[in-house]
C-alpha cells in the first residue's frame, strides 16, 4: 500500500505539472480571441483616418501607377491641338510631327523646346562672333560646324573681329517637325533684333554698325536621335529667310 500510494502520488504530481506547462505555453481563452485568418477571403476597406479626405465619388484614390501603366480610363482625352495650343494651327503637319516625337519620347514638350531653341540661337550667334569654337562644337552638327569654323578662320586671317549683341528675339516659331525612324528634325523660324559689326585690325568698322539695330530672319533646323541618352539637339542646317 505504501508503494502504491507513493507511485500514485508521483504520477498525480507529474500530471499536474504537465497540465500547468501546457496552460502556460498555450494560454487560455479569454473570449476576445481573433478568428483564424483566411488569406483568400475578401478584405473589407479599412476605415478612413480623420486626416484623410474622401473623394466626392466615394472612391479611395490610393492606387500607385507603375511606369507604363495605362492611364485612368475616366480621365478626359485632351486633343493634340489643345495640348499644343499656341504652337501651330489645329490639324497642321506640325502638330502631327510633334505627336510623332511624343510617341517615342513622351517627355517632349514643344513649349520647353522653343525656350531652349531661343537660348541655343543666341548662344550660337554670339559664339560665332567671338570665334568660340569650343562652344560651337557642342551645339553644331559636324557639317555645320565645319562651315562656321571655316568662316571664323578666314575672318581671323584678315585680322577682323566681329561683335553680335542681341536686342531681342521677337519670334521663334516651329515651322516643321519631321520624324524618320529614330531621327527627329525641328525647323524653327527666328526673327530677332541684333547689333552686328565687324572691325579690322585697326578697329575700323568694315561691315555693319556699332549702333544701328538690324532685323535678322533666320531658319534653323535642329536634329536629335530619339531615345538617345544625350538630350542635346544639334543644329544641322541654317538659312536666311527671304
KATANOR-V935942 format. One record per backbone hydrogen bond with DSSP energy under -1.0 kcal/mol. NH is the residue of the N-H (numbers start at 1). CO is the residue of the C=O. If there is no record, write none. Layout:
((NH;CO) (NH;CO))
This chain:
((5;1) (6;2) (7;3) (8;4) (9;5) (10;6) (11;7) (12;8) (13;9) (14;10) (15;11) (16;12) (17;13) (18;14) (19;15) (20;16) (21;17) (22;18) (23;19) (24;20) (25;21) (26;22) (27;23) (41;38) (52;49) (58;55) (62;60) (69;66) (75;72) (83;79) (84;80) (85;82) (87;84) (92;89) (96;92) (97;93) (98;94) (99;95) (100;96) (101;97) (102;98) (103;99) (105;101) (108;105) (113;109) (114;110) (115;111) (116;112) (117;113) (118;114) (119;115) (120;116) (121;117) (122;118) (123;119) (124;120) (125;121) (126;122) (127;123) (128;124) (129;125) (130;126) (131;127) (132;127) (133;131) (136;132) (137;133) (139;136) (140;136) (141;235) (145;141) (146;142) (147;143) (148;144) (149;145) (150;146) (151;147) (152;148) (153;149) (154;150) (155;151) (156;152) (157;153) (158;154) (159;156) (160;155) (161;199) (163;197) (165;195) (167;193) (168;193) (170;191) (171;191) (173;189) (175;187) (176;187) (178;185) (180;183) (183;180) (184;224) (185;178) (186;222) (187;176) (188;220) (189;173) (190;218) (191;171) (192;216) (193;168) (194;214) (195;165) (197;163) (198;207) (199;161) (200;204) (203;200) (206;198) (207;198) (209;196) (214;194) (216;192) (218;190) (219;239) (220;188) (221;237) (222;186) (223;234) (224;184) (226;182) (228;225) (234;223) (235;139) (236;221) (237;221) (239;219) (241;217))
